Amino acid sequence: MRTLLGFLVNHGYLVLFVWVLLEQAGLPIPSIPLLLAAGALAGAGKLNLSLCLLIPFIASSISDLCWYEIGKRRGGSVLNLICRISLEPDSCARRTEDLYARLGAKSLLIAKFIPGLSSVAPPLAGIFRMKLPRFLVYDWLGGLLWSATFTGLGFAFSSQLEQVAKYALRLGEMLVFLLVTALAVYILSKYAQRRRFLRDLRIARITPEELKRMLDAGENIQIVDLRHSVEFEADPLTIPGALRLDPREIENRQQEIPRDRDVVLYCT
């Protein structure tokens, strides 16, 4: 444990840069504890506070600009790529789309404070062709606010965090085991939850090929396009004859869905 602490002191800036860059690239590795630790080490005089503020901002800006360009060039498919490697792939795109629909460019100011959304918001801005100067202004402000908030908290409470570090050193390898075990249990629970969701989904699921055969055979079915309005704007093509409903409109427009035939729902 002492070796690990010494490593963080000696290589803190590099660790901070690489860790934040990887998290903002989409890997499910939270940066907030590292920002707090960097702020605490700065408060103890072992790291430079300005660099601890600047390095996460630079790392996140590099990653965000790359995702913005990828979203601009590749379109909506990039959201599926990012969400596949998140811990909650079934909801990460939806939550970001809801946030973007409500706030637009301002969503970039708070996206980094919401786990799982920070890596999805920049490509979404690219998908909707947000002007680069506008994107950079909001993204940089959001990055600075995020870095300053958590690094500043670590700096302000450095003495309390130092006491926590002393207790952690006493626990030694046991603390590492407990942290790794807790992370493993969390990931396994998310995996099991997703497997249950997919198993239930398969019960009433048909493939695009099966739907095509039903349409070609002239079967009396109703297709409902349940894509989020943000997704629809990015790719407005829909199946001929499909009823367009935003998920938020289902309760108010449910009477438009016929009850005398099979109903096929599709989203992203």
Contacts in CASP RR format, 6 or more apart in sequence:
PFRMAT RR
TARGET T0000
AUTHOR 0000-0000-0000
METHOD contacts of the structure
MODEL  1
MRTLLGFLVNHGYLVLFVWVLLEQAGLPIPSIPLLLAAGALAGAGKLNLS
LCLLIPFIASSISDLCWYEIGKRRGGSVLNLICRISLEPDSCARRTEDLY
ARLGAKSLLIAKFIPGLSSVAPPLAGIFRMKLPRFLVYDWLGGLLWSATF
TGLGFAFSSQLEQVAKYALRLGEMLVFLLVTALAVYILSKYAQRRRFLRD
LRIARITPEELKRMLDAGENIQIVDLRHSVEFEADPLTIPGALRLDPREI
ENRQQEIPRDRDVVLYCT
1 168 0 8 1.000
1 169 0 8 1.000
1 171 0 8 1.000
1 172 0 8 1.000
1 173 0 8 1.000
1 175 0 8 1.000
1 176 0 8 1.000
2 169 0 8 1.000
5 165 0 8 1.000
5 169 0 8 1.000
7 15 0 8 1.000
8 15 0 8 1.000
8 37 0 8 1.000
8 41 0 8 1.000
9 41 0 8 1.000
9 46 0 8 1.000
9 47 0 8 1.000
12 38 0 8 1.000
12 41 0 8 1.000
12 47 0 8 1.000
13 47 0 8 1.000
13 51 0 8 1.000
13 52 0 8 1.000
13 55 0 8 1.000
15 34 0 8 1.000
16 34 0 8 1.000
16 35 0 8 1.000
16 38 0 8 1.000
16 52 0 8 1.000
16 55 0 8 1.000
16 56 0 8 1.000
16 59 0 8 1.000
17 55 0 8 1.000
17 56 0 8 1.000
17 58 0 8 1.000
17 59 0 8 1.000
18 59 0 8 1.000
19 29 0 8 1.000
19 31 0 8 1.000
19 34 0 8 1.000
20 31 0 8 1.000
20 34 0 8 1.000
20 35 0 8 1.000
20 55 0 8 1.000
20 56 0 8 1.000
20 59 0 8 1.000
20 60 0 8 1.000
20 63 0 8 1.000
21 59 0 8 1.000
21 60 0 8 1.000
21 62 0 8 1.000
21 63 0 8 1.000
22 29 0 8 1.000
23 29 0 8 1.000
23 30 0 8 1.000
23 31 0 8 1.000
23 118 0 8 1.000
23 119 0 8 1.000
24 31 0 8 1.000
24 59 0 8 1.000
24 60 0 8 1.000
24 63 0 8 1.000
24 64 0 8 1.000
24 118 0 8 1.000
24 119 0 8 1.000
25 63 0 8 1.000
25 66 0 8 1.000
25 67 0 8 1.000
25 119 0 8 1.000
26 82 0 8 1.000
26 85 0 8 1.000
26 86 0 8 1.000
26 116 0 8 1.000
26 119 0 8 1.000
27 85 0 8 1.000
28 85 0 8 1.000
28 86 0 8 1.000
28 87 0 8 1.000
28 116 0 8 1.000
28 187 0 8 1.000
30 115 0 8 1.000
31 56 0 8 1.000
32 150 0 8 1.000
35 52 0 8 1.000
35 56 0 8 1.000
35 147 0 8 1.000
35 150 0 8 1.000
35 151 0 8 1.000
35 154 0 8 1.000
36 150 0 8 1.000
36 151 0 8 1.000
36 153 0 8 1.000
36 154 0 8 1.000
36 161 0 8 1.000
37 154 0 8 1.000
37 161 0 8 1.000
38 47 0 8 1.000
38 52 0 8 1.000
38 56 0 8 1.000
38 151 0 8 1.000
38 154 0 8 1.000
39 47 0 8 1.000
39 49 0 8 1.000
39 52 0 8 1.000
39 151 0 8 1.000
39 152 0 8 1.000
39 153 0 8 1.000
39 154 0 8 1.000
39 155 0 8 1.000
39 158 0 8 1.000
40 154 0 8 1.000
40 155 0 8 1.000
40 157 0 8 1.000
40 158 0 8 1.000
40 161 0 8 1.000
40 162 0 8 1.000
40 165 0 8 1.000
41 47 0 8 1.000
41 52 0 8 1.000
41 158 0 8 1.000
42 48 0 8 1.000
42 49 0 8 1.000
42 52 0 8 1.000
42 151 0 8 1.000
42 154 0 8 1.000
42 155 0 8 1.000
42 158 0 8 1.000
43 49 0 8 1.000
43 154 0 8 1.000
43 155 0 8 1.000
43 158 0 8 1.000
44 158 0 8 1.000
44 162 0 8 1.000
49 151 0 8 1.000
49 155 0 8 1.000
52 151 0 8 1.000
52 155 0 8 1.000
53 144 0 8 1.000
53 147 0 8 1.000
53 148 0 8 1.000
53 151 0 8 1.000
53 152 0 8 1.000
54 147 0 8 1.000
56 143 0 8 1.000
56 146 0 8 1.000
56 147 0 8 1.000
56 151 0 8 1.000
57 140 0 8 1.000
57 143 0 8 1.000
57 144 0 8 1.000
57 147 0 8 1.000
60 112 0 8 1.000
60 118 0 8 1.000
60 143 0 8 1.000
60 146 0 8 1.000
60 147 0 8 1.000
61 139 0 8 1.000
61 140 0 8 1.000
61 143 0 8 1.000
63 119 0 8 1.000
63 122 0 8 1.000
64 122 0 8 1.000
64 139 0 8 1.000
65 122 0 8 1.000
65 136 0 8 1.000
65 139 0 8 1.000
67 78 0 8 1.000
67 82 0 8 1.000
67 119 0 8 1.000
67 122 0 8 1.000
67 123 0 8 1.000
68 122 0 8 1.000
68 123 0 8 1.000
68 125 0 8 1.000
68 126 0 8 1.000
68 130 0 8 1.000
68 132 0 8 1.000
68 135 0 8 1.000
68 139 0 8 1.000
69 126 0 8 1.000
70 78 0 8 1.000
70 123 0 8 1.000
71 78 0 8 1.000
71 123 0 8 1.000
71 124 0 8 1.000
71 126 0 8 1.000
71 127 0 8 1.000
72 126 0 8 1.000
72 127 0 8 1.000
72 129 0 8 1.000
75 123 0 8 1.000
75 126 0 8 1.000
75 127 0 8 1.000
75 234 0 8 1.000
76 123 0 8 1.000
76 127 0 8 1.000
76 231 0 8 1.000
76 234 0 8 1.000
76 235 0 8 1.000
78 123 0 8 1.000
78 127 0 8 1.000
79 93 0 8 1.000
79 96 0 8 1.000
79 120 0 8 1.000
79 123 0 8 1.000
79 124 0 8 1.000
79 127 0 8 1.000
79 268 0 8 1.000
80 93 0 8 1.000
80 268 0 8 1.000
82 92 0 8 1.000
82 93 0 8 1.000
82 119 0 8 1.000
82 120 0 8 1.000
82 123 0 8 1.000
83 89 0 8 1.000
83 90 0 8 1.000
83 92 0 8 1.000
83 93 0 8 1.000
83 120 0 8 1.000
86 92 0 8 1.000
86 116 0 8 1.000
86 119 0 8 1.000
87 116 0 8 1.000
87 186 0 8 1.000
87 187 0 8 1.000
87 190 0 8 1.000
88 116 0 8 1.000
88 190 0 8 1.000
89 194 0 8 1.000
90 194 0 8 1.000
90 197 0 8 1.000
92 116 0 8 1.000
92 117 0 8 1.000
92 120 0 8 1.000
93 120 0 8 1.000
93 268 0 8 1.000
94 228 0 8 1.000
95 114 0 8 1.000
95 117 0 8 1.000
96 107 0 8 1.000
96 111 0 8 1.000
96 117 0 8 1.000
96 120 0 8 1.000
96 121 0 8 1.000
96 124 0 8 1.000
97 124 0 8 1.000
97 228 0 8 1.000
97 230 0 8 1.000
97 231 0 8 1.000
98 228 0 8 1.000
99 107 0 8 1.000
99 110 0 8 1.000
99 111 0 8 1.000
99 114 0 8 1.000
99 117 0 8 1.000
99 121 0 8 1.000
100 107 0 8 1.000
100 121 0 8 1.000
100 124 0 8 1.000
100 125 0 8 1.000
100 128 0 8 1.000
100 230 0 8 1.000
101 228 0 8 1.000
101 229 0 8 1.000
101 230 0 8 1.000
103 110 0 8 1.000
105 125 0 8 1.000
105 130 0 8 1.000
105 134 0 8 1.000
105 135 0 8 1.000
105 138 0 8 1.000
106 138 0 8 1.000
107 121 0 8 1.000
108 121 0 8 1.000
108 122 0 8 1.000
108 125 0 8 1.000
108 135 0 8 1.000
108 138 0 8 1.000
108 139 0 8 1.000
108 141 0 8 1.000
108 142 0 8 1.000
109 138 0 8 1.000
109 141 0 8 1.000
109 142 0 8 1.000
109 145 0 8 1.000
110 142 0 8 1.000
111 117 0 8 1.000
111 118 0 8 1.000
111 120 0 8 1.000
111 121 0 8 1.000
111 142 0 8 1.000
112 118 0 8 1.000
112 142 0 8 1.000
112 143 0 8 1.000
112 145 0 8 1.000
112 146 0 8 1.000
113 146 0 8 1.000
113 149 0 8 1.000
118 146 0 8 1.000
122 135 0 8 1.000
122 139 0 8 1.000
124 230 0 8 1.000
125 135 0 8 1.000
125 139 0 8 1.000
126 135 0 8 1.000
127 234 0 8 1.000
128 230 0 8 1.000
128 233 0 8 1.000
128 234 0 8 1.000
154 161 0 8 1.000
168 175 0 8 1.000
171 178 0 8 1.000
206 214 0 8 1.000
206 264 0 8 1.000
211 223 0 8 1.000
211 264 0 8 1.000
214 221 0 8 1.000
215 221 0 8 1.000
219 262 0 8 1.000
220 261 0 8 1.000
220 262 0 8 1.000
221 261 0 8 1.000
221 262 0 8 1.000
221 263 0 8 1.000
221 264 0 8 1.000
222 243 0 8 1.000
222 257 0 8 1.000
222 258 0 8 1.000
222 261 0 8 1.000
222 262 0 8 1.000
222 263 0 8 1.000
222 264 0 8 1.000
223 239 0 8 1.000
223 241 0 8 1.000
223 242 0 8 1.000
223 243 0 8 1.000
223 263 0 8 1.000
223 264 0 8 1.000
223 266 0 8 1.000
224 242 0 8 1.000
224 243 0 8 1.000
224 245 0 8 1.000
224 257 0 8 1.000
224 263 0 8 1.000
224 264 0 8 1.000
224 265 0 8 1.000
224 266 0 8 1.000
225 232 0 8 1.000
225 238 0 8 1.000
225 239 0 8 1.000
225 242 0 8 1.000
225 243 0 8 1.000
225 244 0 8 1.000
225 245 0 8 1.000
225 266 0 8 1.000
225 267 0 8 1.000
226 245 0 8 1.000
226 246 0 8 1.000
226 247 0 8 1.000
226 250 0 8 1.000
226 265 0 8 1.000
226 266 0 8 1.000
226 267 0 8 1.000
227 266 0 8 1.000
227 267 0 8 1.000
227 268 0 8 1.000
228 246 0 8 1.000
228 247 0 8 1.000
228 267 0 8 1.000
228 268 0 8 1.000
229 246 0 8 1.000
231 267 0 8 1.000
231 268 0 8 1.000
232 238 0 8 1.000
232 244 0 8 1.000
232 246 0 8 1.000
238 244 0 8 1.000
239 266 0 8 1.000
242 266 0 8 1.000
243 256 0 8 1.000
243 257 0 8 1.000
245 253 0 8 1.000
245 256 0 8 1.000
245 257 0 8 1.000
247 267 0 8 1.000
257 263 0 8 1.000
END
